[in-house]
Amino acid sequence: MIGLILLACAGTDAAPVADSASEWDGCADSPWIDVAAGNGLVCGLHVDGCGECWGRTDDADAAMPDRTWLDVELPAVTGLDTEHGCGRIDGGSLCWGRSSHGQTSMPDEEFEALALGLDSTCGIRTDGTIRCMGPRTIEDSTPSVRFSKIVGGIGFCGLTVEGAVMCWGYHGQTRLDSVVATDIAQSDDVIWALKSDRASAWWVDGGGALPTADFDVPDYRKHLCRGCFIRTDGSIDCDASGSASEPPAGEFSALVCADRYACALRGDGHLTCWGEGDATNAWYQVPGSYGG
């Protein structure tokens, strides 16, 4: 979801891939099972766990290491230090790309899920607690409560096991006491929280959270992201304020949103991406015969 802004800065050396493995020479043409999108890039996983990225091809995060992946994540924010990606592998997790603040240095422990931020990476441990890798600002503000879901942007937000929404990172720790949610999503400084059949967007800063939008989410099934979500019948609904407001028709199993573009998985393993700008943009060009 998403109007793409790419920042070019002189003197920003990309860190080497955070693993000694070689990069893919190419995946077999097969159905897709997972997808991530952010900062002008899309990364997807095939049924055999092979991963590949498209869109921007000249940065450190544009090629996934040669591994069998369980899932893949990209930062939902556009900025200087967002050129990294991560995913879970058998027995642990692995990141690649820039490591300006140690965000690709993953500990030797298993995580239930990962979330990526501006220059940091957080994971949910098996007991629901959080561990973050990156600047001390992120590490020091990480809450000690248990979470069921975490999402990343400029900082991070999470859904506690009680349904409360908490955010941490560059703006310090913020708890949205008035929000008891069932799902959350994040992009940059905005957190999206689902409450019953309504979704609210909140701008998070050091002084708390400011409501910025509110819209209906009828027949919600899953995968809230920005102004879009998947309905119970598998179709995608996008609020007019969302950045990818003209979704494709059909039944979908997964949905991810970036900056003015989005991607969704169909039940048969086909993957389609859409959004603002020319349809020939590189991030809309899904490789192989399972695009569309």
C-alpha positions in Angstrom: 0.0 0.0 0.0 1.9 2.8 -0.9 3.4 5.8 -2.9 7.0 4.9 -3.3 9.8 7.3 -2.2 13.3 6.1 -2.8 16.1 7.9 -0.9 19.6 7.9 -2.4 22.4 9.1 -0.1 26.1 9.2 -0.8 28.6 7.4 1.3 26.2 4.7 2.6 28.1 1.4 2.1 25.9 -1.7 2.1 26.9 -4.3 4.6 27.7 -7.8 3.2 25.0 -10.5 3.3 24.8 -11.6 6.9 25.6 -15.2 6.1 28.3 -17.0 4.1 25.7 -18.7 1.8 25.7 -18.0 -1.9 22.8 -16.1 -3.4 20.1 -17.8 -5.5 20.9 -18.4 -9.2 17.2 -18.6 -9.6 14.2 -20.5 -8.2 12.2 -23.1 -10.0 9.0 -21.8 -11.5 6.5 -23.0 -8.9 3.6 -21.7 -6.8 4.2 -19.0 -4.1 3.5 -19.6 -0.4 4.6 -16.3 1.3 5.3 -12.7 0.3 6.7 -9.5 1.9 6.8 -6.0 0.5 8.5 -2.7 1.5 10.8 0.1 0.3 10.3 -0.6 -3.4 11.0 -4.3 -3.0 9.0 -7.5 -3.0 10.3 -10.9 -1.8 8.4 -14.1 -2.1 8.8 -17.8 -1.2 8.0 -20.8 -3.5 6.6 -24.1 -2.2 10.0 -25.6 -1.9 11.2 -22.7 0.4 13.3 -21.0 -2.3 13.2 -17.2 -2.0 13.7 -14.4 -4.5 13.2 -10.6 -4.6 12.3 -8.2 -7.3 11.8 -4.4 -7.7 14.9 -2.6 -6.7 17.9 -4.7 -7.7 20.8 -2.5 -6.8 20.8 -2.6 -3.0 22.0 -5.0 -0.3 18.5 -6.4 0.4 17.7 -7.3 -3.2 19.0 -10.9 -3.1 18.1 -13.5 -0.5 20.7 -16.0 0.7 20.5 -19.6 -0.5 18.4 -21.3 2.2 15.1 -23.1 2.6 13.0 -20.4 4.2 9.9 -20.8 6.3 8.8 -17.1 5.9 10.1 -13.7 4.8 9.8 -10.2 6.2 10.7 -6.7 4.9 10.5 -3.3 6.8 7.2 -1.4 6.3 9.0 1.9 6.1 11.0 3.8 3.5 14.3 5.1 4.6 18.1 5.1 4.6 18.6 2.1 6.9 15.8 -0.1 5.7 17.8 -2.2 3.2 17.6 -5.5 5.1 15.3 -8.5 5.1 14.8 -11.5 7.4 13.1 -14.8 7.6 12.8 -17.9 9.7 14.7 -21.0 8.8 14.7 -24.5 10.3 16.1 -24.1 13.9 16.4 -20.3 13.8 16.3 -17.2 11.7 18.5 -15.4 9.2 18.8 -11.8 7.9 20.6 -10.3 5.0 21.4 -6.8 3.7 22.6 -3.7 5.6 23.7 -4.1 9.2 24.4 -0.5 10.1 23.2 -1.1 13.7 23.4 -4.9 14.0 19.9 -5.5 12.7 21.0 -8.5 10.8 22.9 -10.2 13.6 20.3 -12.7 14.8 20.8 -14.6 18.1 21.0 -18.4 18.3 17.4 -18.8 19.4 14.1 -19.6 17.8 11.3 -17.0 17.2 7.6 -17.5 16.6 7.5 -14.5 14.3 9.8 -11.6 13.2 9.1 -7.9 12.5 11.5 -5.4 10.8 11.8 -1.7 11.5 13.8 1.3 10.2 17.2 -0.1 11.3 16.3 -2.9 13.6 14.7 -6.4 13.9 12.5 -7.8 16.6 11.2 -11.3 17.2 8.6 -13.0 19.4 10.2 -15.8 21.5 8.3 -19.0 22.1 7.2 -17.7 25.5 5.7 -14.5 23.9 8.4 -12.1 25.1 10.3 -9.9 22.7 14.0 -9.6 21.7 15.2 -6.8 19.4 18.4 -6.3 17.5 19.5 -2.8 16.5 20.2 0.6 18.1 20.2 0.8 21.9 17.2 3.1 21.7 15.2 0.1 20.3 16.6 -2.5 22.7 16.2 -0.3 25.9 12.5 0.5 25.2 11.4 -3.0 24.4 8.5 -4.0 26.7 8.8 -7.1 28.9 5.2 -8.2 28.5 4.1 -11.1 26.3 2.8 -10.5 22.8 0.8 -12.4 20.2 1.8 -10.3 17.3 4.4 -7.6 16.5 4.7 -5.2 13.5 7.5 -2.8 12.5 7.7 0.7 11.0 9.8 3.6 12.2 9.6 1.8 15.6 7.6 -1.2 16.6 4.1 -2.0 17.9 2.7 -5.2 19.3 -0.6 -6.8 20.3 -0.3 -8.2 23.8 -1.9 -11.5 24.7 -4.6 -9.5 26.5 -5.4 -7.5 23.3 -3.7 -4.2 24.3 -1.6 -2.3 21.8 1.9 -1.2 22.9 4.5 0.6 20.8 8.3 1.1 21.4 11.4 2.3 19.7 12.4 5.8 18.7 9.4 7.4 20.3 9.8 5.5 23.6 7.2 3.2 25.0 3.5 4.1 24.3 0.5 2.1 25.4 -2.8 2.7 23.6 -4.9 2.2 26.7 -8.2 3.0 25.0 -7.6 0.3 22.3 -8.4 -3.4 22.8 -7.7 -4.9 19.3 -7.9 -8.2 17.6 -5.4 -7.4 14.8 -2.8 -4.7 14.1 -0.6 -3.4 11.2 2.0 -0.7 10.9 3.6 1.6 8.3 6.1 4.2 9.2 4.7 6.0 12.3 1.1 4.9 11.8 -0.4 1.9 13.7 -3.6 0.3 12.4 -5.8 -1.4 15.0 -8.9 -3.6 14.3 -11.7 -3.3 16.9 -14.7 -5.4 16.2 -15.9 -4.3 12.7 -14.0 -1.0 12.7 -10.4 -0.2 12.1 -8.6 2.9 13.4 -5.3 4.5 12.4 -3.1 6.1 15.1 0.0 8.3 14.6 2.4 7.3 17.4 5.0 9.8 18.8 6.7 10.3 22.1 3.7 11.9 23.7 1.2 9.1 22.9 -1.0 8.3 20.0 -3.1 10.5 17.9 -6.2 9.1 16.0 -5.9 9.9 12.2 -8.5 7.7 10.5 -11.4 5.4 11.2 -13.3 3.1 8.8 -15.6 0.1 8.5 -14.1 -3.4 8.0 -17.2 -5.5 7.2 -16.8 -9.3 7.1 -13.2 -9.1 8.2 -11.3 -12.3 7.9 -7.6 -11.5 8.2 -4.5 -9.5 7.1 -5.3 -5.9 8.0 -2.7 -3.6 6.3 -3.2 0.1 5.9 -6.7 0.6 4.5 -7.0 -3.0 3.1 -8.0 -6.4 4.4 -9.2 -9.8 3.3 -13.0 -10.4 3.7 -14.5 -13.7 4.9 -15.2 -14.7 1.2 -11.5 -14.2 0.4 -11.9 -10.9 -1.6 -9.9 -7.9 -0.8 -11.5 -4.7 0.4 -9.6 -1.4 0.4 -10.9 1.8 2.1 -10.7 4.9 -0.1 -8.0 6.3 2.2 -5.8 3.3 1.6 -2.9 3.6 -0.7 -3.7 0.5 -2.8 -7.4 1.3 -3.3 -8.1 -0.7 -6.5 -7.5 -4.3 -5.5 -7.8 -7.2 -8.0 -10.8 -9.4 -8.1 -10.8 -13.0 -6.8 -10.2 -15.0 -3.7 -7.0 -14.5 -1.7 -5.2 -16.2 1.2 -2.6 -13.5 2.1 -2.1 -9.8 1.7 0.9 -7.5 2.3 1.2 -3.7 1.8 4.1 -1.4 1.2 4.3 2.3 0.3 1.4 2.8 -2.3 1.6 -0.8 -3.6 0.4 -4.2 -2.3 0.7 -7.9 -3.1 -1.7 -10.8 -2.5 -1.6 -14.5 -2.7 -4.3 -16.5 -4.4 -5.3 -20.0 -3.1 -3.7 -21.7 -6.1 -0.3 -20.1 -5.4 -0.5 -17.3 -7.9 0.8 -13.9 -6.7 -0.3 -10.5 -7.9 0.9 -7.0 -7.0 -0.8 -3.7 -7.8 -0.9 0.0 -6.7 -0.1 3.5 -7.8 2.0 4.3 -10.8 2.7 2.5 -14.1 1.9 -1.2 -14.2 5.3 -1.8 -15.7 7.0 -0.8 -12.4 9.5 -3.5 -11.4 7.8 -4.4 -8.2 4.6 -5.4 -10.0 6.5 -7.9 -12.3 6.1 -11.2 -10.4 8.7 -13.7 -11.8 7.6 -16.9 -13.6 4.2 -18.2 -14.7 2.6 -17.9 -11.2 2.2 -14.2 -11.4 -1.2 -12.6 -11.7 
